[in-house]
Amino acid sequence: SRKNNKREPPQKWESTSDHERFVRIFESMMESPAFKVLSPVATRIYLILKNEYRGNFTMNNISALIQPWSSTVSAELRLLEALGFIVREPGNLMREPTVYHFSDKWKDIKDIETAGKIKKEHREKINWEKNNRKELAQAYDDM
């Protein structure tokens, strides 16, 4: 029931039903080069983050309800960050969650070639990290 729900009251564009929420994605974002190069998984993760956003009620933060429990989710969150849709503040080992903020930096990407280049460089970095995982772990341990 709604009275047991500790979320902020619905905004004008939201339904008052517990089962109906809306996520606004403006046409300018959907038509942007950065949005067009997102993978289906990255798009879905972005929509989940938007669905969890509660504005001032959560101090404009989204806590990590999406834990990067898989390499795919982690890579797609990092892609969203690389393309300027989100900014991530990593949590720590003391059980503080990762916090995400929305960003408008995606607007700075003016053409599909630039967006594609950012995505390609991101994928190359992820692949390099996968292929060098042992060396990275050893370097971290040596710190």
HELIX and SHEET records of a PDB file:
HELIX    1   1 ARG A    2  ASN A    4  5                                   3    
HELIX    2   2 GLU A   27  MET A   30  1                                   4    
HELIX    3   3 PRO A   33  LYS A   36  1                                   4    
HELIX    4   4 PRO A   40  GLU A   52  1                                  13    
HELIX    5   5 GLY A   55  THR A   58  5                                   4    
HELIX    6   6 SER A   71  ALA A   82  1                                  12    
HELIX    7   7 LYS A  105  ASP A  108  5                                   4    
HELIX    8   8 ILE A  112  ASN A  131  1                                  20    
HELIX    9   9 ARG A  133  ASP A  141  1                                   9    
SHEET    1   A 3 ILE A  62  SER A  63  0                                        
SHEET    2   A 3 VAL A  99  PHE A 102 -1                                        
SHEET    3   A 3 ILE A  86  GLU A  89 -1                                        
END                                                                             
